[in-house]
Amino acid sequence: MKQLVYFTAPWCGPCRQLGPIMEDLSSQVIVKKVDVDSNPDLAQKYGIRNVPTVVFTSGGVEIARKVGLNPKQAYLDMYNQQ
């Protein structure tokens, strides 16, 4: 199953800007939102050092990631690469 795993934090300004983009994308692709403060084990599993970070996974395997705030199309392109 392909999905975008969106690592965020409530105190992160760019994360708040990315939130509406991820919400909009969730109508087209599977988006899983992960609060790094509430889920430190999952953040550690993926080696998250900065938020926001969006990790594209397929079959539970990381395929690609984007760190920081990017345009909506960049996430769609990443999702559609496979």
N, C-alpha and C positions, 0 to 999 in steps of 0.2 A: 504494500500500500504506500503510495506516494503522499508525503505531507510536508508542510512547512512547520518547523518547530520554532516558535517565536519567543525568545528569552527576553524578559523585560523586568523592570522594577518600578514601583510607584514613585520613587524619588528621582527618576531619570527623565529629564526634559525631552531629549530626542525620542525616548520611548513613548511619551505622551503624544508626540507628533506622529509617530509610526502607528499608533493604535488604530486610528480611523482607516489607515491604508490596509492594515491587516484585517480589520472588520469587513471592509469592502471586498477584499480578496476571498474571504471565507465563503462568499456566495458562489465562487468559481472553483476553489480548490480547498483541500483540507488544511486547516490551520489549527495548530495546537499551541495555546498560549501558556507559557511557563514563567511564573514569578520566581526570580532567582533567590529572593529572600525566603520564600515559603518552600522552595524545592531545591535546597543547596546540593543535594545528592545528584539530582539530574543535571544541574548546571555543571557540577564537577565531572560527571560522566562524559559530557560533551566538551569539557575543557573551556568553558565560557569564562573569559577574562574581562570582556567589555559588554555592556548592554547599550542599545539593543543589538542582538545578534539573531539572525534568522538562519536556521540550518535546514537544508533540504535533505530529506531522507527518503529512501525507497527500500522497502523490505527490511526496515530497521537499520539500514546501513547509511552512513552519512555520504552524500554525493557532493554537496557543495555548501558553502556558507557565505553570508554577507554580514559584515560588521558595520554598525552605524546606520544612519538614516539614508535610505536609497529611494529612488522613484518606484512607484508601483510596478511599472513595466519591468524593472530589473528583477523583481521577485517572480513575476510571471514567466520571464525568460528563463530564470533559474529552474523553476518548476517544470517547464515544458522541454527542458533539454534532454529528458529521457522519456 
